[in-house]
């Protein structure tokens, strides 16, 4: 299932906007995606990620800006003229058609000769490993198999872009993990661009070459999975990438990007991810990196345990600081709700941000 895409170098979004009445769903999106990349659009519900994907696909018109495939402007073209493959959340298979007929439907609509359709459908079936299911109806397949049919239908037309809108959300946890590997394998064999919409950070981290984090219709950060996981540039990005702890502290000392915060009389050091402008800043870190320690440890601050659960090897819990801030932590030993705990932050994993307005 390969095609020479040598004429295709990149997809570009330039100042793309989309307005629904008084609501700005997309605001001046600028993004360039190179051939061969797997890019995830990541963010909470309503952030604009599916709107962006539908504008690229041609299922929605843009209100402003332009979309380019190399030097060809495509936002002025109908969806069918763009020739992109689309994989939907609900599979959208024809229930009365066999797997083979479903996969070949797009080629038939393009008046591709029957012999060529048969050849390309066979190739697509082999790519998604469904050769033995070719003559079954969708209703006879599992959810994971139906999703493979949907992927085969998208790639059989040999598109420059494959667009996927939360394709795994209807599958159970085990199947989602299996299909992640399959989607990445299929992408690697295509030589085209895959743009993948998800609200699941684990999915984005495991699949994408680059992640685009959106919030309120705006791009907040673009980077590799490692960048987003270790070095979120903004507080809301950190929050979405699993930095659940937000602890306010008074700035006690600052030298370059190293900042010391006073949190309830305890000095805690971390790395500033932006220029800190006010007397109060926010310490942000993952539950894994806030650890229960002995009361005698220097730099530990006290809290009261609210809940605790065992997750194999370690315990994870929530607690309240004296100012009633909720924090999430890890412990090597069991604790009980209502008892005091002393917590220490790993300073190499603690990020400092300005307070949000």
PyMOL commands that set and color helices and strands:
alter all, ss='L'
color gray80, all
select helices_A, chain A and resi 49-57+79-82+99-109+114-127+131-133+138-140+143-155+173-190+201-207+225-230+235-240+287-289
alter helices_A, ss='H'
color red, helices_A
select strands_A, chain A and resi 10-20+23-34+38-42+64-69+72-73+85-87+161-165+193-198+210-215+218-223+245-255+258-263+266-272+280-285+290-293+301-310+315-320+326-331+340-345+351-354
alter strands_A, ss='S'
color yellow, strands_A
deselect
rebuild
show_as cartoon
